[in-house]
Amino acid sequence: MNHVLDRPIWSALTTRHEVFAQGGDRARRYRPSIVPFAATAADDADSLRALAGLLPPRETAILVQTDEVALPAEISAISTASLVQMVAQQPTPAVSDGRIRQLTKDDAAEMLALASVTKPGPFTLEALSLGEFWGIDIDGRLAAMAGERMKQPGYSEVSGVCTHPDFRGGGLARLLSLFVAGRIAARGEVPYLHAYDSNAAAITLYERIGFRLRTTLNMAVVQRAG
């Protein structure tokens, strides 16, 4: 039996994030203005046909799953990568630090600017629709942030963890990762996250704060032919 996180995008869009979903019973996507994620229920012909019908010509989307990503003839992969999926192995304690503040829509432009510099993963001005984000300011600038993205029954994803290059080395990413994971755990959910399998520094950081490898995932950035 498949784990709920084996197809994390599909699991989110058919449960706790169904309100953000476009599509039907075989393929779904988040509204593109929120995050460019799409998924199929399975890799059968009906699901792949539904995925093809979901993407307009020349539009891109990102698929993530444990299985090799299967695509219909109308859609091709622009790039692929391997991810690690890590899950907190014990209840994450609450973390308190007076520097941490909740980010709001008023911070969206600065959040997007920080994400553009650090590239923590797909990020849009509407990222706050998916979950809370928290940040630390230094010298009047947003120095670091972290938040929540996909949500499945019993799980919430820690995402968007990044620190501006001017402020690295101060443990801000570690602090904010622990803070967000602690808030997820306080709700009775299990924090989890994703990282590129080539990002040894990030994986080491997450291991040190109590995350362990659950599985590896295949990611594909895909586009429908114009």
N, C-alpha and C positions, 0 to 999 in steps of 0.2 A: 504494500500500500504506500502511495506517495506521501511524503511529508508536505505539510502546508507551505513550507518555504522552498520546495523544489521548483515551483513556478511562482515566485513571490509576487510578480506583477498580476498574474491571473488571480491568485488567491486574494490579493488586496481588492481588485476591481470587482470581484464577485461577493465580497463581504463588507468590510468596514469602509472601503472607499468606493462602494458602488455608486454613490452620489456623483462621483467625478467621471463615471464611465460612459464611453460611447461604444456602441456595438451590441452584440446579442449573446446567444448561448454558446457560440463556437469561437468567437474572437472579440476582444475588447481592447480599448485604448483609453488612456487618460486624455482629457481635453488637452490639445497640444499647447495651449497657453500656460498650462500648469506644469506639465513635464512630458517629454516625448517618449513615453513608455507604452508598449503594446504587448499583447500576449494572446496565445491561442489556448483553448482548453486541452488540446492534445495535438498530435502531429498527423492526424488523419486527413484525408482529402477534403472533407467538409470543413474542417477547421482552417486549413490553409486557403481554401476558396473564400471563406469568410474574411480572413486577414487581407486578402487581395482586395476585397470589396470595401475594406475599412480605410485603406490608404489612398488618398488622391494621387494623381500622377505627380512625380518628382518630389513628393513629400517623404521625409525620412522619419524613422522611428527606431527605438531601441528595444530589443528583445533579450530577456535574461531567463535561463532555465538550466537545470542540471543536464538534460538531454542535449545532444547536438541539435543546433537550431535548424529546423526544416523550413523551407520556403517554397511558395508557389512559383510558377514560371514567371509570373508578372513582376516579382520582387527579387532584387538581388542584394547581396551583402556588400556594403561599402567598406566596412572594416569589422574585424572580429577581435575578441580578447578573452582571456581567462580570468575569472574573478574568484576570490575566496569569500565564503560566507562564514562569519564568525558569530557565535552566540555566547552571551554571558553565562558562565558556568555556576555562579552562585548569586544570591540576592545582592544587588549593588547597593551599598549604603548611600544615604542621602549626603550630599556635599553642600556646604554653605561657604560662600565667598562674597563679600560685599561689593566686589567689582562686577559681578555678573548681573546683567539686566536683561529683561525680556525685550526682544525686538518686535517691532510693530510694522504696519504698512508704511509708516513714515520713514522707516529705515530701509525700505525695499531697494531703493536705488543704490545706497551704499553697500548693501548686502550683495547685490548683483555685481557691483564694481569689485568687491573683494573676491567673489567667486570667479570673476573673469581673470583676475591676476593669479589665483591659486589653483583653479581648475579642480575642485573636489568632486566633480561629476556634474551631470545636467542640472542646471539651475536657472530659474526664471523669476520674473517679478512677482509671480503668483505662488511662489514656493510656500509662503505662509498659509496657504489654503489647506495644506496637507497636515500641518502640525506646528507646535510651538518651536520658535527659534530663540536662542539666547546668545548674548555677545558680551565682549569686554572692550571698553574704550580706553585708549591711551592717547594722551595729548589731543583730545578732541576728535580722534579718528577711531573707526571700528577696526580694532586690531585682530580680533578673532571671533569665530562664531561656530555654533553647532546647533543641530535641531533634529526634528523627526520628519520622516518621509512616509514610506509605505507602512500600512498597518494591516495585520491579519488577526484572526481570532487568537488572543493570547500573546501576540507579539507586536512590537513596534520597532521600526528601523531607526537607528542613530545615523544621521546623514549630514552632509554639508559641513563636515568638520574641516576647518581651515584657519590658518594664521597668516597674516600679511608677512611677506619676507622681512620687512623692517622690524618685526617684533618676534621673530622665531628664536627659540632657545630658552624661552622663559617658562615652558611648561603649560602654555595656554591651551593647546589642543588637548592635552591630557586632562587638564582641569575641566574643560567644557564637555569632553566626552564622558567623564565620570558624572558630571552634574546632570546631563541629559539622561544617561543610563539610570541614574538614581531616581529621577522623576518617573521614568517608565516603570521601574521596579516597584515604586511606591504605589502604583495603580494595580499591582498584581500581575503585570505583564512581563515578558522576557525581552530584554533588549538584544538586538542583533544588528549586524552591519555588514557592508560589503567593501572590499578593497581589491585593486588589481593585484594579481598574484605576483607581479614584478615589483610591487611597492613594499620592499622589505622593511623600510623604516616605519611605515604605518602599521604593518602587521606586527612588528615587534612591540610598538606602543600598545596596541590593543591586547596583545598577549599579557603584557605587564599589568594591565588594569583588569584582567580577569576574563577576557574573551578567548574562546577556543574555536578552532576550525570545526565547522559542522560538515561542510562539503565544498566542492569546487563547482563553479557555474560557467556556462558558456554565454557570452554576450555577443550580440551582433547588431551593428548599426546598419539598417536596411533602407532601401528606397524603392518605390514603385517606378517603373519605367514611364517616361513621359509620352 
